[in-house]
């Protein structure tokens, strides 16, 4: 446990040194603020563009608070997910290439502690980034659009955070086996996109996929009542544990 704590501190310091602890939250904050502000002022923005005929009137209905937050999560599902994949694409592969992984693992360090420290740091940093972005979107939605139901917002936020953790775990596992950081990033991103597409095409049959958490979070905000998500959450938890095991086995190659 002591070794795990030391490795976790190392990961957090590394995230601060490389700027990951700064630019990743900045991406989520920017995405979180854009949606409620654009939803409120879009008619004014279009009118100010000056490309409309004289006397034309802009009538764009302002979406409901839940819909605005759901659209925010949709933004997180593309640019935000890509940012996470890029942030953690070299988590293990980068240390394999520069010899850091081999140097750490020749010491009395358990491979599970090595991978778990990276996964915990991911959860903390992604959680911090998501909290700032989603919290900012919630605040400005309440300020500009209307008050969203707090319970639904909280449950949807938890479900979407679990989805982001799953994507980050896929990235770590890919990084353990794919030597190229870019290859690990786009493999994880592509896998996440495919899961979302498949879930959308077979909504009734594949609601148990991890991407079901993504859909449940967004649909819950739009409808005001979160759909059933217990099965998807259970499957996601099992998948995360399996991916960590895969990453541990991949990290073992650093010894060779």
C-alpha beads as a LAMMPS data file, in Angstrom:
LAMMPS data file: protein, C-alpha beads

256 atoms
255 bonds

1 atom types
1 bond types

-500.0 500.0 xlo xhi
-500.0 500.0 ylo yhi
-500.0 500.0 zlo zhi

Masses

1 110.0

Atoms # bond

1 1 1 0.000 0.000 0.000
2 1 1 2.900 2.336 0.746
3 1 1 4.387 1.716 -2.707
4 1 1 0.999 2.416 -4.295
5 1 1 0.829 5.760 -2.459
6 1 1 4.315 6.733 -3.601
7 1 1 3.465 5.860 -7.211
8 1 1 0.194 7.786 -7.025
9 1 1 1.997 10.915 -5.811
10 1 1 4.476 10.434 -8.676
11 1 1 1.614 10.294 -11.195
12 1 1 -0.036 13.441 -9.836
13 1 1 3.256 15.329 -9.841
14 1 1 3.891 14.161 -13.390
15 1 1 0.427 15.374 -14.421
16 1 1 1.171 18.787 -12.927
17 1 1 4.641 18.953 -14.481
18 1 1 3.388 18.098 -17.977
19 1 1 0.405 20.462 -17.704
20 1 1 -2.170 17.671 -17.910
21 1 1 -3.700 18.860 -14.654
22 1 1 -4.235 22.264 -16.267
23 1 1 -5.130 21.805 -19.926
24 1 1 -7.534 18.876 -19.471
25 1 1 -9.757 20.755 -16.973
26 1 1 -9.510 23.799 -19.239
27 1 1 -10.936 21.792 -22.151
28 1 1 -13.898 20.601 -20.071
29 1 1 -14.555 24.065 -18.625
30 1 1 -14.558 25.574 -22.114
31 1 1 -16.931 22.908 -23.430
32 1 1 -19.135 23.275 -20.363
33 1 1 -19.513 27.040 -20.694
34 1 1 -20.078 27.178 -24.448
35 1 1 -23.389 25.298 -24.515
36 1 1 -25.547 27.328 -22.060
37 1 1 -24.118 30.626 -23.287
38 1 1 -24.690 29.793 -26.957
39 1 1 -28.180 28.437 -26.209
40 1 1 -29.134 31.705 -24.529
41 1 1 -27.566 34.166 -26.947
42 1 1 -27.728 32.314 -30.280
43 1 1 -30.534 34.541 -31.670
44 1 1 -28.495 37.638 -30.787
45 1 1 -25.356 36.122 -32.316
46 1 1 -27.170 35.351 -35.590
47 1 1 -28.760 38.803 -35.675
48 1 1 -25.393 40.471 -35.046
49 1 1 -23.896 38.591 -37.985
50 1 1 -25.753 41.022 -40.253
51 1 1 -26.441 38.533 -43.039
52 1 1 -30.236 38.486 -42.653
53 1 1 -32.745 40.407 -44.798
54 1 1 -34.014 43.646 -43.330
55 1 1 -36.967 43.105 -41.031
56 1 1 -36.282 39.402 -40.581
57 1 1 -36.998 38.128 -37.095
58 1 1 -35.051 35.412 -35.318
59 1 1 -37.217 33.026 -33.360
60 1 1 -35.142 30.181 -31.984
61 1 1 -36.782 28.521 -28.991
62 1 1 -34.528 28.361 -25.972
63 1 1 -34.101 24.729 -24.915
64 1 1 -35.039 23.502 -21.461
65 1 1 -32.342 23.436 -18.761
66 1 1 -32.040 19.648 -18.893
67 1 1 -31.691 19.698 -22.670
68 1 1 -28.873 22.237 -22.428
69 1 1 -26.987 20.069 -19.949
70 1 1 -27.631 17.011 -22.117
71 1 1 -26.132 18.859 -25.090
72 1 1 -23.152 19.705 -22.899
73 1 1 -22.594 16.024 -22.160
74 1 1 -22.809 15.321 -25.888
75 1 1 -19.951 17.779 -26.384
76 1 1 -17.983 15.954 -23.691
77 1 1 -18.678 12.719 -25.596
78 1 1 -16.668 13.832 -28.622
79 1 1 -14.054 16.471 -27.855
80 1 1 -13.873 15.601 -24.155
81 1 1 -13.387 11.882 -24.795
82 1 1 -10.732 12.638 -27.414
83 1 1 -8.938 14.906 -24.933
84 1 1 -8.868 12.094 -22.352
85 1 1 -7.502 9.622 -24.902
86 1 1 -4.781 12.070 -25.925
87 1 1 -3.932 12.864 -22.307
88 1 1 -3.384 9.214 -21.358
89 1 1 -2.159 7.717 -24.623
90 1 1 1.415 7.454 -23.350
91 1 1 0.619 6.441 -19.792
92 1 1 2.446 3.123 -20.049
93 1 1 3.790 3.024 -23.602
94 1 1 5.702 6.252 -23.037
95 1 1 7.354 4.868 -19.912
96 1 1 8.189 1.660 -21.766
97 1 1 9.910 3.599 -24.521
98 1 1 12.019 5.782 -22.220
99 1 1 12.827 2.917 -19.850
100 1 1 10.984 4.296 -16.821
101 1 1 8.619 1.329 -16.627
102 1 1 11.461 -1.191 -16.672
103 1 1 13.350 0.800 -14.040
104 1 1 10.302 0.838 -11.741
105 1 1 9.263 -2.785 -12.256
106 1 1 12.694 -4.273 -11.571
107 1 1 12.259 -2.970 -8.031
108 1 1 9.946 -4.703 -5.528
109 1 1 6.912 -3.010 -7.070
110 1 1 3.759 -4.996 -7.811
111 1 1 2.509 -4.574 -11.363
112 1 1 -0.999 -4.060 -9.986
113 1 1 0.201 -1.168 -7.818
114 1 1 1.951 0.329 -10.845
115 1 1 -1.176 0.228 -13.013
116 1 1 -3.589 1.035 -10.165
117 1 1 -1.696 4.226 -9.339
118 1 1 -2.086 5.379 -12.933
119 1 1 -5.766 4.452 -12.970
120 1 1 -6.428 6.270 -9.675
121 1 1 -4.645 9.379 -10.942
122 1 1 -6.798 9.207 -14.083
123 1 1 -9.973 9.015 -11.995
124 1 1 -8.910 11.993 -9.867
125 1 1 -7.832 14.202 -12.762
126 1 1 -10.728 13.320 -15.055
127 1 1 -13.117 13.702 -12.122
128 1 1 -11.680 17.151 -11.354
129 1 1 -11.916 18.218 -15.014
130 1 1 -15.445 16.872 -15.417
131 1 1 -16.604 18.451 -12.148
132 1 1 -15.376 21.864 -13.242
133 1 1 -16.858 21.588 -16.737
134 1 1 -20.185 20.051 -15.765
135 1 1 -20.474 22.239 -12.680
136 1 1 -19.820 25.346 -14.762
137 1 1 -22.440 24.272 -17.301
138 1 1 -24.938 23.624 -14.489
139 1 1 -24.276 27.031 -12.908
140 1 1 -24.636 29.001 -16.134
141 1 1 -27.669 26.976 -17.187
142 1 1 -29.379 27.882 -13.914
143 1 1 -28.305 31.488 -14.361
144 1 1 -29.238 31.978 -18.030
145 1 1 -31.817 29.324 -18.936
146 1 1 -33.569 28.028 -15.844
147 1 1 -33.171 25.766 -12.848
148 1 1 -32.531 22.107 -13.649
149 1 1 -33.599 19.326 -11.297
150 1 1 -30.659 18.813 -8.941
151 1 1 -31.191 15.081 -8.391
152 1 1 -31.357 14.306 -12.117
153 1 1 -28.319 16.459 -12.798
154 1 1 -26.337 14.700 -10.073
155 1 1 -27.283 11.172 -11.184
156 1 1 -26.579 11.969 -14.838
157 1 1 -23.239 13.475 -13.881
158 1 1 -22.254 10.352 -11.951
159 1 1 -23.228 8.077 -14.855
160 1 1 -21.340 10.151 -17.376
161 1 1 -18.262 10.292 -15.165
162 1 1 -18.344 6.479 -14.995
163 1 1 -18.413 6.407 -18.810
164 1 1 -15.399 8.746 -18.979
165 1 1 -13.510 6.546 -16.501
166 1 1 -14.268 3.533 -18.703
167 1 1 -12.858 5.320 -21.766
168 1 1 -9.780 6.362 -19.800
169 1 1 -9.281 2.768 -18.633
170 1 1 -9.484 1.556 -22.235
171 1 1 -6.771 4.089 -23.091
172 1 1 -4.500 2.839 -20.295
173 1 1 -4.996 -0.779 -21.393
174 1 1 -4.283 0.146 -25.017
175 1 1 -1.194 2.054 -23.915
176 1 1 0.089 -1.059 -22.153
177 1 1 -0.026 -3.122 -25.351
178 1 1 0.380 -0.651 -28.230
179 1 1 3.855 0.803 -28.505
180 1 1 2.753 3.960 -30.323
181 1 1 1.007 6.492 -28.039
182 1 1 -0.958 7.850 -31.005
183 1 1 -2.067 4.328 -31.869
184 1 1 -3.238 3.782 -28.300
185 1 1 -5.148 7.079 -28.275
186 1 1 -7.012 6.572 -31.524
187 1 1 -7.674 2.899 -30.804
188 1 1 -9.355 3.872 -27.544
189 1 1 -11.204 6.800 -29.124
190 1 1 -12.378 4.671 -32.042
191 1 1 -13.533 1.949 -29.668
192 1 1 -15.547 4.481 -27.651
193 1 1 -17.170 5.906 -30.781
194 1 1 -18.042 2.425 -32.069
195 1 1 -19.635 1.539 -28.728
196 1 1 -21.782 4.669 -28.881
197 1 1 -22.827 3.991 -32.483
198 1 1 -23.670 0.340 -31.793
199 1 1 -25.616 1.328 -28.699
200 1 1 -27.591 3.849 -30.768
201 1 1 -28.348 1.360 -33.558
202 1 1 -29.513 -1.392 -31.214
203 1 1 -30.907 0.705 -28.399
204 1 1 -33.355 -1.870 -27.044
205 1 1 -31.042 -4.878 -27.211
206 1 1 -27.692 -3.373 -26.178
207 1 1 -28.629 -0.980 -23.417
208 1 1 -26.310 -2.975 -21.127
209 1 1 -23.154 -1.817 -22.928
210 1 1 -20.913 0.676 -21.082
211 1 1 -22.019 3.299 -23.606
212 1 1 -25.495 2.819 -22.114
213 1 1 -24.306 5.016 -19.223
214 1 1 -23.630 7.790 -21.718
215 1 1 -27.092 7.464 -23.248
216 1 1 -28.829 7.162 -19.871
217 1 1 -27.130 10.329 -18.615
218 1 1 -28.114 12.417 -21.646
219 1 1 -31.629 10.957 -21.953
220 1 1 -32.229 11.475 -18.247
221 1 1 -31.460 15.181 -18.506
222 1 1 -33.676 15.611 -21.553
223 1 1 -36.619 13.660 -20.099
224 1 1 -36.181 14.660 -16.465
225 1 1 -36.094 11.012 -15.393
226 1 1 -32.997 8.820 -15.766
227 1 1 -33.615 5.497 -17.572
228 1 1 -32.602 2.219 -15.989
229 1 1 -28.833 2.062 -15.760
230 1 1 -28.028 -0.609 -13.140
231 1 1 -27.133 -3.340 -15.660
232 1 1 -24.945 -1.016 -17.736
233 1 1 -23.178 0.143 -14.557
234 1 1 -22.511 -3.446 -13.487
235 1 1 -21.159 -4.388 -16.925
236 1 1 -18.985 -1.268 -16.928
237 1 1 -17.531 -2.136 -13.518
238 1 1 -16.659 -5.646 -14.700
239 1 1 -15.131 -4.267 -17.913
240 1 1 -13.018 -1.773 -15.967
241 1 1 -11.623 -4.554 -13.759
242 1 1 -10.936 -6.688 -16.833
243 1 1 -9.182 -3.792 -18.565
244 1 1 -7.010 -3.155 -15.518
245 1 1 -6.026 -6.834 -15.573
246 1 1 -5.175 -6.528 -19.268
247 1 1 -3.094 -3.420 -18.535
248 1 1 -1.240 -5.261 -15.755
249 1 1 -0.329 -8.068 -18.142
250 1 1 0.755 -5.543 -20.741
251 1 1 2.892 -3.680 -18.219
252 1 1 4.675 -6.930 -17.454
253 1 1 6.237 -6.776 -20.908
254 1 1 8.256 -3.827 -19.651
255 1 1 10.373 -6.285 -17.673
256 1 1 11.376 -8.205 -20.769

Bonds

1 1 1 2
2 1 2 3
3 1 3 4
4 1 4 5
5 1 5 6
6 1 6 7
7 1 7 8
8 1 8 9
9 1 9 10
10 1 10 11
11 1 11 12
12 1 12 13
13 1 13 14
14 1 14 15
15 1 15 16
16 1 16 17
17 1 17 18
18 1 18 19
19 1 19 20
20 1 20 21
21 1 21 22
22 1 22 23
23 1 23 24
24 1 24 25
25 1 25 26
26 1 26 27
27 1 27 28
28 1 28 29
29 1 29 30
30 1 30 31
31 1 31 32
32 1 32 33
33 1 33 34
34 1 34 35
35 1 35 36
36 1 36 37
37 1 37 38
38 1 38 39
39 1 39 40
40 1 40 41
41 1 41 42
42 1 42 43
43 1 43 44
44 1 44 45
45 1 45 46
46 1 46 47
47 1 47 48
48 1 48 49
49 1 49 50
50 1 50 51
51 1 51 52
52 1 52 53
53 1 53 54
54 1 54 55
55 1 55 56
56 1 56 57
57 1 57 58
58 1 58 59
59 1 59 60
60 1 60 61
61 1 61 62
62 1 62 63
63 1 63 64
64 1 64 65
65 1 65 66
66 1 66 67
67 1 67 68
68 1 68 69
69 1 69 70
70 1 70 71
71 1 71 72
72 1 72 73
73 1 73 74
74 1 74 75
75 1 75 76
76 1 76 77
77 1 77 78
78 1 78 79
79 1 79 80
80 1 80 81
81 1 81 82
82 1 82 83
83 1 83 84
84 1 84 85
85 1 85 86
86 1 86 87
87 1 87 88
88 1 88 89
89 1 89 90
90 1 90 91
91 1 91 92
92 1 92 93
93 1 93 94
94 1 94 95
95 1 95 96
96 1 96 97
97 1 97 98
98 1 98 99
99 1 99 100
100 1 100 101
101 1 101 102
102 1 102 103
103 1 103 104
104 1 104 105
105 1 105 106
106 1 106 107
107 1 107 108
108 1 108 109
109 1 109 110
110 1 110 111
111 1 111 112
112 1 112 113
113 1 113 114
114 1 114 115
115 1 115 116
116 1 116 117
117 1 117 118
118 1 118 119
119 1 119 120
120 1 120 121
121 1 121 122
122 1 122 123
123 1 123 124
124 1 124 125
125 1 125 126
126 1 126 127
127 1 127 128
128 1 128 129
129 1 129 130
130 1 130 131
131 1 131 132
132 1 132 133
133 1 133 134
134 1 134 135
135 1 135 136
136 1 136 137
137 1 137 138
138 1 138 139
139 1 139 140
140 1 140 141
141 1 141 142
142 1 142 143
143 1 143 144
144 1 144 145
145 1 145 146
146 1 146 147
147 1 147 148
148 1 148 149
149 1 149 150
150 1 150 151
151 1 151 152
152 1 152 153
153 1 153 154
154 1 154 155
155 1 155 156
156 1 156 157
157 1 157 158
158 1 158 159
159 1 159 160
160 1 160 161
161 1 161 162
162 1 162 163
163 1 163 164
164 1 164 165
165 1 165 166
166 1 166 167
167 1 167 168
168 1 168 169
169 1 169 170
170 1 170 171
171 1 171 172
172 1 172 173
173 1 173 174
174 1 174 175
175 1 175 176
176 1 176 177
177 1 177 178
178 1 178 179
179 1 179 180
180 1 180 181
181 1 181 182
182 1 182 183
183 1 183 184
184 1 184 185
185 1 185 186
186 1 186 187
187 1 187 188
188 1 188 189
189 1 189 190
190 1 190 191
191 1 191 192
192 1 192 193
193 1 193 194
194 1 194 195
195 1 195 196
196 1 196 197
197 1 197 198
198 1 198 199
199 1 199 200
200 1 200 201
201 1 201 202
202 1 202 203
203 1 203 204
204 1 204 205
205 1 205 206
206 1 206 207
207 1 207 208
208 1 208 209
209 1 209 210
210 1 210 211
211 1 211 212
212 1 212 213
213 1 213 214
214 1 214 215
215 1 215 216
216 1 216 217
217 1 217 218
218 1 218 219
219 1 219 220
220 1 220 221
221 1 221 222
222 1 222 223
223 1 223 224
224 1 224 225
225 1 225 226
226 1 226 227
227 1 227 228
228 1 228 229
229 1 229 230
230 1 230 231
231 1 231 232
232 1 232 233
233 1 233 234
234 1 234 235
235 1 235 236
236 1 236 237
237 1 237 238
238 1 238 239
239 1 239 240
240 1 240 241
241 1 241 242
242 1 242 243
243 1 243 244
244 1 244 245
245 1 245 246
246 1 246 247
247 1 247 248
248 1 248 249
249 1 249 250
250 1 250 251
251 1 251 252
252 1 252 253
253 1 253 254
254 1 254 255
255 1 255 256
